[in-house]
Amino acid sequence: MSESPNMTREFVHYRQLERRLWLIRWRSAGEESVEEDPVLDEMDKAWMQLSDREQAILRAEGPRCWPMDPSAPPPQFADARWIAEPEAWPYEGFDSAAQTILSAGAS
């Protein structure tokens, strides 16, 4: 099953909690953290607000809150495009970072 472009606010909130939990677990290198408990409690409450269809989508995916590779970024979800598409840095008067560096070296 794939995520619908018409995700409910509750579903988006649950996804945000998943990412928050993933980041907590990543920062603590998979060790238990007291930061997890409030997030897990909030996830339980958020789960109860999801429709049966949304719960089925999440069950079909399986767990996504455990960082398996410490160098991997957090899971990407349709509501989190900003993570997958980083903004380009503006280099005033230059086309790239390399051009800026080369210019600075010439002076």
Buried (B, 14 or more C-beta within 10 A) or exposed (E): EEBEEEBBEBBBBBBBBBBBBBBBBBEBEEEEBEBBEEBEEBBEEBBEEBEEEBBEBBEEEEEBBEBEEEEEEBBEBBBBEEEEEEEEEEBEEBEEEEEBEEEEEEE
